[in-house]
Amino acid sequence: MIDRADAEAVIYRVAVSAFAYYPDKATKEPGYTVDEDVEWSLEPVSALDSAQTAELEDRIREAITSLACDRQGFIQYVLGLADA
């Protein structure tokens, strides 16, 4: 379980990253990778086990890069980690 404030920090960081992301960002901004945004978004939640971290990492990457992502579902998932 994670702290509610940490869950909200993850959601905020993902929102900032998703807002700034565009498909050819790596081409127009040499050295950029979505992995740096994923790592930054995960920083507040170091207390998760490896399976939870891997799942959250995948969901963060999708929330940043996919226009089709269910972001409301993502938010519920992250907040659910705090409520567990």
Wavefront OBJ file of the C-alpha trace (Angstrom):
o trace
v 0.000 0.000 0.000
v 1.147 3.520 -0.721
v 0.314 6.838 0.870
v -2.581 8.776 -0.711
v -0.346 11.834 -1.212
v 2.170 9.686 -3.086
v -0.595 8.295 -5.297
v -1.730 11.820 -6.090
v 1.873 12.802 -6.876
v 2.083 9.944 -9.388
v -1.159 11.057 -11.030
v 0.084 14.654 -11.227
v 3.422 13.641 -12.748
v 1.743 11.411 -15.324
v -0.623 14.233 -16.243
v 2.273 16.643 -16.781
v 4.149 14.061 -18.841
v 1.099 13.176 -20.942
v 0.362 16.840 -21.597
v 3.926 17.435 -22.840
v 4.175 14.214 -24.867
v 3.724 14.001 -28.622
v 4.485 11.012 -30.891
v 7.702 12.328 -32.465
v 9.048 14.005 -29.321
v 12.137 11.760 -29.299
v 12.981 12.937 -32.817
v 12.445 16.623 -32.142
v 14.071 16.530 -28.698
v 17.250 14.452 -29.054
v 17.967 12.322 -26.004
v 14.347 12.237 -24.817
v 12.804 8.877 -24.052
v 9.422 8.184 -22.527
v 11.309 6.079 -19.968
v 12.569 9.243 -18.268
v 8.966 10.405 -17.803
v 7.963 6.971 -16.509
v 10.850 6.936 -14.018
v 10.016 10.465 -12.838
v 6.370 9.475 -12.392
v 7.330 6.421 -10.320
v 9.639 8.298 -7.919
v 7.006 8.920 -5.214
v 6.084 5.222 -4.871
v 9.200 3.286 -3.965
v 7.268 1.142 -1.445
v 5.598 -1.048 -4.085
v 6.740 -4.603 -4.682
v 8.305 -5.483 -8.035
v 5.098 -6.897 -9.556
v 3.091 -3.794 -8.614
v 5.877 -1.535 -9.867
v 5.979 -3.341 -13.221
v 2.190 -3.097 -13.599
v 2.177 0.590 -12.671
v 5.081 1.274 -15.021
v 3.139 -0.248 -17.931
v 0.033 1.743 -17.047
v 2.020 4.974 -16.732
v 3.648 4.445 -20.132
v 0.237 3.860 -21.708
v -1.302 6.901 -19.983
v 1.505 9.108 -21.293
v 1.690 7.815 -24.854
v -1.764 6.551 -25.812
v -4.610 8.881 -26.721
v -6.934 5.894 -26.376
v -5.919 5.248 -22.762
v -8.714 5.214 -20.189
v -7.182 7.889 -17.970
v -10.069 7.780 -15.533
v -9.381 4.054 -15.095
v -5.687 4.856 -14.613
v -6.509 7.338 -11.847
v -8.780 4.811 -10.130
v -6.050 2.173 -10.346
v -3.432 4.436 -8.778
v -5.764 5.631 -6.031
v -6.678 1.987 -5.426
v -3.054 1.291 -4.585
v -3.400 3.773 -1.734
v -6.691 2.351 -0.524
v -5.583 -1.298 -0.555
l 1 2 3 4 5 6 7 8 9 10 11 12 13 14 15 16 17 18 19 20 21 22 23 24 25 26 27 28 29 30 31 32 33 34 35 36 37 38 39 40 41 42 43 44 45 46 47 48 49 50 51 52 53 54 55 56 57 58 59 60 61 62 63 64 65 66 67 68 69 70 71 72 73 74 75 76 77 78 79 80 81 82 83 84
